[in-house]
């Protein structure tokens, strides 16, 4: 595998896992905002204003990385669509990364 493909694989993995972890952080922040607080309408946002933008930025990075990986590894339109849809449910990016790696989608051209 060329150094460019190795770097793309490494970055894709890191961003996919970071996206899943940021989902977890956002879910925890929302839990504290809406469940733990006595009255969620008091204006106390908890960690949501912090985790929201972090998750959003990592989400955008993941989407960009999907198109980079598509170009670098010659993914089909279907594979790219599955990778992009994996960004919506919590933790699915990490699952997609594992499945893609096992199928060789992060190594071949």
N, C-alpha and C positions, 0 to 999 in steps of 0.2 A: 504494500500500500504506500502511496506517495505521501510525502510530508503534508501536503495540502489536505489530502483526504483524512489523514490521521488527526490533523488539527480540527477539521470540520467535525469528525466523529467525537472528539473530546469536548468541543464546545457544545455540540448538540446534546450530548449526555449531561453535561453540567447544567445547561439551561433547562433541560427537561426536568431534572431533579429539583433545581431551584424553583421552577414553576410549581411543582407539586408541594414543595415545602412552603412556598409563599401562600398557596391555597390553604394549607393547614393553619398558618398564622392568621390569615384573614378569617377563617372559620372560627378560630379561638377568639379573636377580637369581637366578632359578631355575637358569639355565645355570651361573652361578658357584657356586651352592650344590651342585648335583648333579653337574656335569661337571668343573669346574675343580678343585675341592677334592680332596685325596687321599682323605679319608674324610668323606663327608657326614653321618655319624652322630656326629661329635665334638661336636655342639651348636652349631657355628658356623653361624648362619643367614644370614650375609651381608646382602644388602639386602632379603631377602624380608619381614622384619618391618616394614620401612619402606614398600616398594612395595605390599605386600599391602593395607594399610588405605587407602593413597592410591587405588589402583585400585578398591577396594571403594566408597569414597565417591564417586568419579567415576561408577562404574557406577550407583549409586543415583540420582545427579543426572541421568544420562542417561535412566533409566527414568521419573523424574518429568517430565523435559523432553519425553519422547515423549507423555505424556498431556496436557501443556500444548499441544504442537503439534497433537495430535489435536483438541483443543477449538478452538484458534485457527484452524486451517486446514481444519477439517471433514474430517479423514481418515476413511476407511472403517475398519471393524474389521480388514480384511485388511492394509491399509497399516500400521495400528498394530501388528499382530502381526508383520509383517515387520520393522518398526523395532525392536521388542523382541527378536526373535530375532537381529537383527544385533549385539546386545550380547554374544552368547555367543562366536562365533569371533573370534580376534584380528583387529583392523583392519577388521572389517566395518561398524562404525559410520561410519567415514569414507567407505567405499564407498557405504553407504546414503545418507549426506548428499549426496554428489555426484549419485547417481541421482535422489534425491528433488528436488534443486534443478533438474536438467535437465528433469524431468517437470512442474515447476511445483508440486510438492506443498508447497513452503515459501513459496508466494506467494499462492495462491488461497484462497478460502473457498467 
